[in-house]
């Protein structure tokens, strides 16, 4: 277990690093999950791994950050953490498109809402995310990064379909080459 010395009492909230402009974990972790005392709790068996957390982290992604250690102790797994990271990227996209700051909750509602994304069927970015995530799993490990998944999920219909075709071909090749029979 990592021993981090921090000022403040066990009830004090962990905050984002000053070097990060935005931290998704401030939005998704509850106050209870962000208390300094949580850092003494054992990391649960099912948790987001450091590599996933760093993929969705802010500007200081490879630095030491107590918020990352708190996130590892959350109830999320890699898939949920990566999807929330994709939603974080979606916040930036929506804010730019709408010429105003879009908050996490507003973006998440849009991310999860079923609508025609250009393929003539009702779907959501969240459903697309699940589809891409599952196609990237190999031997219980994800081969795609959260930013790669995000790029596929928000792509125009033709690009999205081509990416799914490539992922399907990679699955077939993997099964012929590497899968346990």
C-alpha positions in Angstrom: 0.0 0.0 0.0 1.3 3.5 -0.9 1.8 5.8 2.1 0.9 9.4 1.2 1.5 12.1 3.7 -1.2 14.8 3.5 -2.1 17.7 5.6 -5.5 17.8 7.1 -7.7 15.4 9.0 -9.2 12.2 7.8 -12.5 14.0 7.1 -10.9 16.5 4.7 -11.8 16.1 1.1 -9.2 15.2 -1.5 -9.1 17.8 -4.2 -7.7 17.9 -7.8 -4.1 18.9 -8.4 -3.7 22.6 -9.1 -1.9 21.6 -12.3 -5.1 20.0 -13.6 -7.8 22.3 -15.1 -10.5 19.7 -14.6 -10.7 16.4 -12.8 -13.5 14.0 -13.7 -13.1 12.3 -10.3 -14.3 15.4 -8.5 -17.6 15.0 -10.3 -18.0 11.2 -10.1 -16.7 10.4 -6.6 -18.9 11.1 -3.7 -17.7 13.2 -0.8 -17.3 10.0 1.3 -15.1 8.5 -1.5 -13.0 11.6 -1.5 -12.2 11.8 2.2 -8.5 11.5 3.1 -9.3 8.5 5.3 -10.2 6.5 2.2 -6.6 6.3 1.3 -6.0 3.9 4.2 -8.7 1.5 2.8 -7.6 -1.6 0.9 -8.1 -1.5 -2.8 -11.1 -3.7 -3.7 -10.6 -6.7 -5.9 -12.7 -5.1 -8.6 -11.5 -1.6 -9.2 -10.2 0.8 -11.9 -6.6 0.1 -12.6 -3.9 2.9 -12.5 -3.5 2.6 -16.3 -7.2 3.2 -16.9 -7.2 6.1 -14.5 -4.3 7.8 -16.2 -5.9 7.5 -19.6 -8.9 9.5 -18.3 -6.9 11.8 -16.0 -6.2 15.5 -16.4 -3.0 17.3 -17.5 -0.8 15.8 -14.8 -1.8 12.3 -15.7 1.5 10.6 -14.8 2.1 12.5 -11.6 1.4 11.4 -8.1 -2.2 12.4 -7.2 -4.2 11.4 -4.1 -7.4 11.6 -6.2 -6.1 8.7 -8.4 -5.6 6.6 -5.3 -9.1 7.5 -4.1 -10.5 6.5 -7.5 -8.8 3.1 -7.3 -10.8 2.5 -4.1 -14.2 3.4 -5.7 -16.9 0.9 -6.7 -16.1 1.4 -10.4 -14.4 -1.1 -12.7 -12.2 -0.3 -15.7 -15.1 -0.2 -18.1 -17.1 2.2 -16.1 -14.1 4.4 -15.3 -13.1 4.5 -19.0 -16.7 5.3 -20.1 -16.7 8.2 -17.6 -13.4 9.3 -19.1 -15.0 9.2 -22.5 -17.8 11.3 -21.1 -15.2 13.7 -19.8 -13.8 14.1 -23.4 -17.4 14.6 -24.5 -17.8 17.5 -22.1 -15.0 19.3 -23.9 -16.5 18.5 -27.3 -20.0 19.7 -26.3 -18.6 22.9 -24.6 -16.7 23.8 -27.8 -19.7 23.0 -30.0 -22.1 25.0 -27.9 -19.7 27.8 -27.1 -20.3 27.5 -23.4 -19.2 25.4 -20.5 -21.2 22.1 -20.4 -21.2 20.4 -17.0 -20.7 16.7 -16.3 -24.4 15.9 -15.6 -25.6 17.6 -18.7 -23.1 15.8 -20.9 -23.9 12.5 -19.3 -27.6 12.9 -20.0 -26.8 13.5 -23.7 -24.2 10.7 -23.7 -26.8 8.2 -22.5 -29.8 9.4 -24.5 -31.1 7.2 -27.4 -31.4 9.1 -30.7 -30.4 8.8 -34.3 -26.6 9.2 -34.5 -26.7 9.1 -38.3 -27.4 5.4 -38.9 -31.2 5.6 -39.0 -31.5 3.7 -35.7 -32.0 4.9 -32.2 -28.8 4.5 -30.2 -26.8 6.3 -27.6 -23.1 7.0 -27.2 -23.3 4.8 -24.1 -24.5 1.9 -26.2 -21.8 2.5 -28.8 -19.3 2.6 -26.0 -20.4 -0.8 -24.6 -20.2 -2.3 -28.1 -16.7 -1.0 -28.7 -15.5 -1.9 -25.2 -16.7 -5.5 -25.6 -15.0 -5.9 -29.0 -11.7 -4.7 -27.5 -11.6 -7.3 -24.7 -8.9 -10.0 -25.1 -8.3 -12.6 -22.3 -10.1 -10.3 -19.8 -7.9 -7.3 -20.8 -8.8 -4.3 -22.8 -6.6 -3.7 -25.9 -8.0 -0.2 -26.6 -7.4 2.9 -24.6 -10.2 5.1 -23.3 -9.3 7.9 -25.8 -9.3 5.4 -28.7 -12.7 4.1 -27.7 -14.0 7.7 -27.4 -12.8 8.5 -30.9 -14.7 5.5 -32.3 -17.8 6.1 -30.3 -18.3 9.8 -31.4 -17.2 9.1 -35.0 -19.6 9.7 -37.9 -21.6 6.7 -38.9 -19.4 5.5 -41.8 -16.2 5.8 -39.6 -17.9 4.1 -36.7 -19.1 1.2 -38.9 -15.6 0.8 -40.4 -14.0 0.8 -37.0 -16.5 -1.9 -35.9 -15.6 -4.0 -39.0 -11.9 -3.7 -38.1 -12.5 -4.7 -34.5 -14.6 -7.7 -35.8 -11.7 -8.7 -38.1 -9.2 -8.4 -35.2 -11.4 -10.6 -33.0 -11.5 -13.3 -35.8 -7.7 -13.1 -36.2 -7.2 -13.2 -32.4 -9.4 -16.3 -32.1 -7.4 -18.1 -34.8 -4.0 -17.0 -33.5 -4.1 -16.5 -29.7 -7.3 -17.6 -28.1 -7.3 -20.6 -25.8 -9.1 -23.5 -27.4 
